[in-house]
Amino acid sequence: MQALVLSRRNFREADQIISLYTKEKGKLEVLARGVKKITSKNAAHLEPFSLVEVEIIPGKELAHLGAVQPINYFVNIRRDLQKSLAAGYVVGLLNKILHEGEKDERLFNFTIAWLTFVNISLDLNLSLFVDCYIVKLLYCLGFDIIQSENLSLELKKDLEILGSGDWQRIEDQKITRFAPKDGSSTGEKDYDKLHDLIYKFLVHHLERKIKDWSPLIK
């Protein structure tokens, strides 16, 4: 089955627990035996935000990872520090908020679509594109930020664009009022207002301590 690698953590001397997000079974945690050994064939394919084809072998307490075949390593993201930070934040957030066995085909598909677009695109406002991802994520989880009370028409319009999941449309429009050509700080303040709304909405509705992505990603 296809799986997105969310995280990996050490377990025993040579093994690791790999957290995966799959279309068919949602989030899974599987034991990868011997993956820390130099001779392991799977180690290179199990980095966070790698898309892979995996074989899952049922176990008594924990399923085991069998064969792993790479599908997309998102190499351009890995070559760019800021893109890597953005992708790492997204999969880390999924790993934190999703329960094992919780699945959503829409969430899987748009996460892969987001990573694919970020991988091939140049000169993105990455913090804004993480905002886009969060708005769509909230919608998949049943929280419609656009219906928040006391939103201005301008903010509602921005949120509708971000929540569309049409990454190319968002990139083409660039929500230009966030980057005024005259060098004033108006666009920056407008973006801060939008981002602050999204971040506070996420924290409030998920009731989790979640790190703000904007200071981390430029």
C-alpha positions in Angstrom: 0.0 0.0 0.0 1.1 3.6 -0.5 2.3 5.4 2.6 3.6 8.8 3.6 6.4 8.5 6.2 5.5 10.8 9.2 8.3 10.0 11.6 10.8 7.4 12.8 12.1 6.8 16.3 14.7 4.4 17.7 13.6 1.1 19.2 16.2 -1.3 20.6 19.6 -1.4 19.2 19.1 -1.7 15.4 15.3 -1.2 15.0 13.0 1.7 14.6 9.3 2.5 14.9 8.1 4.1 11.7 4.9 6.2 11.8 3.1 6.0 8.4 0.0 7.6 7.0 -1.8 5.5 4.4 -4.9 6.0 2.2 -6.3 2.6 3.1 -5.7 2.2 6.8 -4.9 5.7 8.0 -2.1 6.2 10.5 0.0 3.1 11.3 3.0 2.5 13.5 5.2 -0.4 12.4 8.4 -2.0 13.5 11.3 -1.7 11.0 13.7 -4.4 12.0 17.4 -3.8 11.4 16.8 -0.5 9.7 19.6 1.2 11.6 22.2 -1.2 10.3 24.5 0.1 7.5 23.4 -2.8 5.3 19.7 -2.0 5.6 18.1 -1.5 2.2 15.1 0.3 3.6 16.8 3.0 5.7 17.1 5.5 2.8 13.5 5.3 1.9 12.1 5.9 5.4 12.9 9.6 5.9 10.0 11.8 6.9 7.7 13.0 4.1 8.8 10.2 1.7 6.1 8.6 -0.3 6.6 4.8 -0.5 5.0 1.5 -1.3 5.1 -0.7 1.7 4.4 -4.3 2.8 2.9 -4.5 6.2 3.3 -7.9 8.1 0.9 -8.4 11.0 2.5 -9.0 14.4 1.4 -10.0 17.9 1.9 -6.5 19.4 3.1 -4.4 16.5 3.0 -4.9 12.8 6.3 -5.3 11.0 7.5 -3.5 8.0 8.4 -5.7 5.0 9.5 -4.6 1.6 9.7 -0.8 0.9 9.7 0.7 -2.6 10.2 4.4 -3.1 7.6 6.4 -5.0 8.6 10.0 -4.4 11.5 11.2 -2.3 10.6 14.9 -3.0 14.2 15.6 -3.7 13.8 19.3 -4.4 12.2 19.9 -1.0 15.2 18.1 0.7 17.6 20.4 -1.2 16.0 23.5 0.2 16.2 24.2 3.9 13.0 26.3 4.1 11.0 23.8 2.0 12.3 21.0 4.3 11.2 22.9 7.4 7.7 23.4 5.9 7.3 19.8 4.8 8.7 18.5 8.1 6.3 20.8 10.0 3.3 19.4 8.0 4.1 15.7 8.5 5.1 16.3 12.2 1.7 18.0 12.8 -0.1 15.1 11.2 1.8 12.6 13.3 0.9 14.6 16.5 -2.8 15.1 15.9 -3.9 11.8 14.1 -4.8 8.7 16.1 -3.7 5.2 14.9 -6.2 3.7 12.5 -7.8 7.1 11.7 -8.1 7.5 8.0 -9.3 10.1 5.5 -8.6 9.6 1.8 -9.1 13.3 1.1 -6.5 14.2 3.7 -4.0 11.7 2.3 -4.6 12.9 -1.3 -4.3 16.6 -0.6 -1.2 16.1 1.6 0.5 14.4 -1.3 -0.7 17.1 -3.7 0.7 19.8 -1.4 4.1 18.1 -1.2 4.2 17.6 -4.9 3.4 21.2 -5.6 5.9 22.5 -3.1 8.5 20.1 -4.6 8.2 21.5 -8.1 7.5 25.2 -7.5 10.0 28.0 -7.2 9.9 31.2 -5.1 6.9 30.2 -2.9 5.8 32.1 0.2 6.2 29.0 2.2 4.6 30.3 5.4 1.5 31.2 3.5 1.5 27.7 1.8 1.6 26.1 5.2 -1.4 28.3 6.1 -3.1 26.9 3.0 -2.4 23.4 4.2 -3.7 24.1 7.7 -7.0 25.6 6.5 -7.6 22.5 4.3 -6.6 20.2 7.1 -9.1 21.8 9.5 -11.8 21.4 6.9 -11.0 17.7 6.6 -11.2 17.4 10.4 -14.6 19.0 10.4 -13.7 22.5 11.4 -14.7 25.3 8.9 -12.7 28.4 9.8 -14.5 30.4 7.1 -17.7 30.2 9.3 -15.9 31.9 12.2 -17.8 34.8 13.7 -16.8 38.5 13.1 -14.7 37.9 10.1 -14.3 40.7 7.6 -15.2 40.1 4.0 -11.6 40.4 3.1 -10.5 37.7 5.5 -13.3 35.4 4.4 -12.2 35.9 0.8 -8.6 35.1 1.7 -9.6 32.0 3.6 -11.8 30.7 0.8 -8.8 31.0 -1.6 -6.5 29.2 0.9 -9.1 26.5 1.6 -9.7 25.7 -2.1 -6.7 23.4 -2.2 -6.0 24.7 -5.7 -2.3 25.3 -5.1 -1.6 26.7 -8.6 -4.4 29.2 -8.2 -3.1 30.3 -4.9 0.4 30.7 -6.3 -0.9 32.6 -9.4 -2.9 35.0 -7.3 -0.2 35.3 -4.6 -2.8 37.2 -2.6 -0.9 40.3 -3.7 -2.1 42.6 -0.9 0.3 40.7 1.3 3.3 42.0 -0.7 2.8 45.7 -1.6 5.2 47.0 -4.2 5.7 50.3 -2.5 7.6 48.7 0.3 5.1 49.6 3.0 4.4 47.3 5.9 0.6 47.0 5.1 0.9 43.7 3.4 2.9 42.2 6.2 0.3 43.3 8.8 -2.5 41.9 6.7 -0.7 38.6 6.5 0.1 38.6 10.2 -3.7 39.1 10.9 -4.6 36.2 8.6 -1.9 33.9 10.0 -2.8 34.7 13.6 -6.4 33.8 13.0 -5.5 30.4 11.4 -3.0 29.5 14.1 -5.3 30.4 17.0 -8.2 28.6 15.4 -6.1 25.5 15.0 -4.9 25.5 18.6 -8.3 26.2 20.0 -10.2 23.5 18.1 -7.5 20.8 18.4 -6.9 21.6 22.1 -3.2 20.8 21.7 0.0 22.7 22.3 1.1 23.4 18.8 4.2 25.4 17.7 3.6 28.4 15.5 5.0 27.7 12.0 5.4 31.3 10.9 8.6 32.1 12.8 10.2 28.9 11.6 9.4 29.1 7.9 10.1 32.1 5.6 
